[in-house]
Amino acid sequence: MAIKDMSVVLAHGAWADGSSWARVITALKTEALKVLAAPLPLTSLAKDVVAQEAFCDLSAENSSKSG
């Protein structure tokens, strides 16, 4: 698999949000990677897992429509 075909999904931890990945996202994008930072509700681990899975599913669906 070529690096241009790879995607990276980042999940933030507690007391943070997706913007905490800004510098990492910039660095990975310079390497031609598709990078996404999932917004998580941080209300419970179970809800975070559901949100992460839904985000990945939606991202994959959108990617297949555009590619």
trRosetta pair geometry for C-beta under 8 A, 3 or more apart (Angstrom, degrees):
i j d omega theta_ij theta_ji phi_ij phi_ji
1 5 5.3 -119 -173 78 90 124
1 6 6.4 101 137 -65 120 91
2 5 4.9 90 64 3 80 104
2 6 7.7 -139 102 -18 48 88
3 6 5.5 -50 -157 16 44 120
3 31 6.6 -81 160 153 136 97
3 32 6.1 91 115 80 103 105
3 33 6.5 -70 169 -77 90 83
4 32 5.0 -39 -99 141 79 123
4 33 7.9 -133 -114 -88 32 40
6 33 5.6 -40 89 -129 97 92
6 34 7.1 -173 101 31 46 83
7 33 7.0 138 -119 179 27 84
7 34 4.3 -35 -108 78 81 107
7 35 7.4 174 -162 -79 63 30
7 36 6.9 10 -179 4 108 105
7 59 7.6 154 175 142 152 127
7 63 7.5 -63 -69 -97 150 160
8 28 5.7 -81 40 -173 149 155
8 33 5.5 29 -3 156 112 132
8 34 7.2 165 21 86 65 55
8 35 4.9 -11 64 -112 101 75
8 36 7.3 175 89 29 54 64
9 36 5.1 -17 -112 71 71 100
9 37 7.8 151 -164 -97 55 24
9 38 6.0 39 -179 -32 102 109
9 52 7.7 116 146 -165 131 92
9 55 7.4 139 -155 113 129 112
9 56 5.9 -16 -101 -95 168 97
9 59 7.2 160 -95 57 119 164
10 18 7.4 118 92 -140 105 78
10 21 4.7 116 118 -118 155 157
10 24 6.7 122 -98 100 156 134
10 25 7.2 -108 10 -72 147 90
10 35 7.0 18 -10 -172 111 94
10 36 7.1 -176 23 92 74 48
10 37 4.7 -26 69 -108 105 74
10 38 7.0 -169 81 13 49 77
11 37 7.8 159 -82 -158 27 62
11 38 5.3 -14 -97 51 75 116
11 40 6.3 63 -158 -41 91 135
11 48 7.6 97 -170 172 126 109
11 52 5.7 -5 -101 -110 132 126
12 16 4.2 -133 177 102 124 111
12 17 5.9 140 56 -167 167 10
12 18 5.9 -133 -21 -78 127 39
12 20 5.3 104 -122 47 124 123
12 21 6.6 -122 -74 -32 96 104
12 37 7.0 43 -34 -173 99 106
12 38 7.9 -153 7 71 77 72
12 40 6.4 -155 55 27 85 117
13 16 5.6 57 63 29 64 122
14 42 6.1 122 -119 -141 65 117
16 20 4.1 -19 -170 -23 120 154
17 20 6.3 135 61 -11 44 95
17 39 7.0 5 -165 -130 93 78
18 21 6.0 -50 -174 25 56 111
18 37 3.6 127 -156 127 103 121
18 38 6.9 -170 -93 71 115 26
18 39 5.5 -62 -29 -83 127 66
19 22 5.5 5 -173 -43 61 109
19 37 7.8 147 -51 114 26 159
21 24 4.8 -66 -166 52 74 114
21 25 5.2 81 131 -33 94 100
21 37 4.6 178 51 -102 142 133
22 25 5.8 -55 -144 34 25 112
22 26 6.5 26 157 -19 62 106
23 26 5.7 -51 -149 34 32 113
23 27 6.5 31 154 -17 64 106
24 27 5.8 -57 -150 38 32 111
24 28 6.2 26 156 -15 67 109
24 35 7.9 -174 121 -163 81 146
25 28 5.9 -59 -145 40 28 107
25 29 6.1 28 158 -20 65 109
25 35 4.8 168 -139 121 78 143
25 37 6.4 -65 -72 -38 130 116
26 29 5.9 -57 -146 36 26 110
26 30 6.7 30 155 -23 61 103
27 30 5.9 -54 -156 27 31 112
27 31 7.3 21 149 -10 61 105
28 31 5.7 -62 -161 38 40 109
28 33 4.5 -62 167 61 93 128
28 35 4.6 108 94 -71 130 138
29 32 7.5 54 -175 -77 41 16
29 33 6.4 -103 -89 60 34 72
29 35 5.6 -95 -61 15 84 125
34 63 7.6 81 162 -113 165 129
36 55 7.4 173 144 156 130 111
36 59 5.5 -27 -82 -122 174 151
38 51 6.9 135 164 130 114 92
38 52 5.2 72 144 -119 164 68
38 55 4.2 125 -129 100 106 166
38 56 7.3 -31 -86 -47 132 75
39 51 7.1 -90 96 167 63 127
39 55 7.1 163 38 -93 65 139
40 48 4.6 30 -163 -135 121 90
40 51 5.2 140 -124 91 61 139
40 52 6.5 1 -93 -59 106 87
41 47 5.3 -55 60 133 128 121
41 48 6.5 -139 47 -81 75 64
41 51 5.7 167 -5 -49 93 155
42 48 6.6 52 -80 -80 37 113
43 47 4.9 -3 64 60 101 153
43 48 7.7 177 43 -45 61 80
44 47 4.6 89 55 11 85 101
44 48 6.9 -147 92 -7 43 87
45 48 5.5 -56 -147 37 32 114
45 49 6.3 35 154 -22 66 103
46 49 5.8 -52 -151 32 30 111
46 50 6.6 29 152 -16 63 105
47 50 5.6 -51 -146 38 35 113
47 51 6.2 36 154 -19 66 107
48 51 5.7 -55 -145 39 30 111
48 52 6.2 32 154 -21 65 106
49 52 5.7 -53 -144 36 29 111
49 53 6.3 28 156 -17 63 107
50 53 5.9 -57 -147 38 28 110
50 54 6.2 26 156 -17 64 109
51 54 5.8 -56 -144 39 29 110
51 55 6.2 33 155 -22 64 107
52 55 5.7 -55 -148 35 28 114
52 56 6.4 26 155 -16 64 107
53 56 5.8 -56 -148 38 30 109
53 57 6.2 31 154 -19 65 107
54 57 5.7 -53 -145 37 31 113
54 58 6.2 28 157 -16 65 108
55 58 6.0 -58 -147 39 27 108
55 59 6.1 27 155 -19 63 110
56 59 5.6 -55 -143 38 29 112
56 60 6.2 29 158 -19 65 107
57 60 5.9 -57 -148 37 27 109
57 61 6.3 28 154 -19 63 108
58 61 5.6 -53 -145 36 31 113
58 62 6.3 29 156 -16 65 107
59 62 5.9 -56 -146 39 29 109
59 63 6.2 31 154 -22 64 109
60 63 5.6 -54 -144 36 30 114
60 64 6.4 29 157 -19 64 105
61 64 6.0 -56 -149 35 28 107
61 65 6.6 26 153 -18 62 107
62 65 5.8 -57 -150 35 33 112
62 66 6.4 14 158 -6 67 111
63 66 6.2 -67 -144 45 29 99
63 67 5.7 2 166 -2 68 122
64 67 6.2 -65 -125 48 25 97
